[in-house]
Amino acid sequence: MRAILPLAGIGSRLRPHTHTLPKSLVPVAGKPILGHILDRLIPVGVDEVILIVGQMGEMIVDYVSRNYDLVVRVVNQEERRGLGHAVYLSREHVDRREPILIVLGDTIFEADLQSVVGSKNSSLGVKSVPNPQSFGVVSLDGDRITDLVEKPANPPSNLAVVGVYYITNTGLLFDCLEYIIEQGITLKGEFQLTDALRRMIRQGETMGVFPVDNWFDCGNPDSLLATNRHLLDRNGSVQAVVENTVVIPPVHISNTAKVSNSVVGPYVSIADHAVVTDCLIKDAILNEGAVVTDITLTSSLIGHNATVKGRYTQVNIGDSSQIISGT
């Protein structure tokens, strides 16, 4: 089964980390965001992915190719013109006769996809949200979608479409995408996937919903750390041999990390080859090769190969940076 993963977003709210790394490769709870997504798709039969990439797209392709046994198709989205446009660019790589999954490539989700994939009708993942005006929102008649509206001023419900789409009538979807693009149907200058889905419904396509239990957009440092806490509660692990260190679960410590003379946790992810010495750290993500010494840290993100030493309590430092505080 094929899955389309739109991955061309620049992740401006996660800067400085996304200056040197695509948003979908920002690590959380021991692996990139994209890795968590793929780990949920493969068990339901996804064996081919269409990666819609933009800036630094080669890093995404390299990560997937090295870590997953998948057929990989790549489409470059040189101009970001909305989710509908991104999906439409994949048209040469889909089989219009077969169902597809579309999953936003920077959003970690938890849902029972096994019960969705293989059903005869299309189905969209939804979740009740307090601010439906910020999302595509569904109207329902029983369990059938009667209408879809993108970011409505007066939402017809609080059920937001949260980025997981199972489409059985792939040919009709791409016909409707082609129509909205040819007709110039946009919202704030972007072609919306919601408008194509809405056109499918108006042409008689039966479309249902399925619940998304948890959904994390990982769009800013606070939400990334919240996602890290949730995932560590489920799958925390200590793989490294720590020295003279108190570990307060849940945490993730890579087997190639070096941790000594410290108190680590709860809710700390320490990636490959990171070095932690003489520290108190909680609620933080330390990326690959980070070196952290003689510091108390909380609610912090430390980039790849960054060095932090001193008396700071909260930092958000990008890759290959250095902060050293005097005593």
Buried (B, 14 or more C-beta within 10 A) or exposed (E): BBBBBBBBBBBEBBBBBBBBBBBBBBBBBBBBBBBBBBEBBBEBEBEBBBBBBBBBBEBBBEBBEEEBEBEEBBBEBEEBBBBBBBBBBBBEBBEEEEBBBBBBBBBBBBBEBEEBBEEEBBBBBBBEBEEBBEBBBBBBEEEBBEBBBBBBEEBBBBBBBBBBBBBBBBEBBBBBBEEBBEEEBBEEEBBBBBBBBBBBBEEEBBBBBBEBEBBBBBBBBEBBBBBBBBBBEEEBBBEBEBEEBEBEBBBBBBEBBBBEBBBBBBBBBBBBBBBBBEBEBBBBBBBBBBBBBBBBBBBBBBBBBBBBBBEBEEBBBBBEBEBEEEE
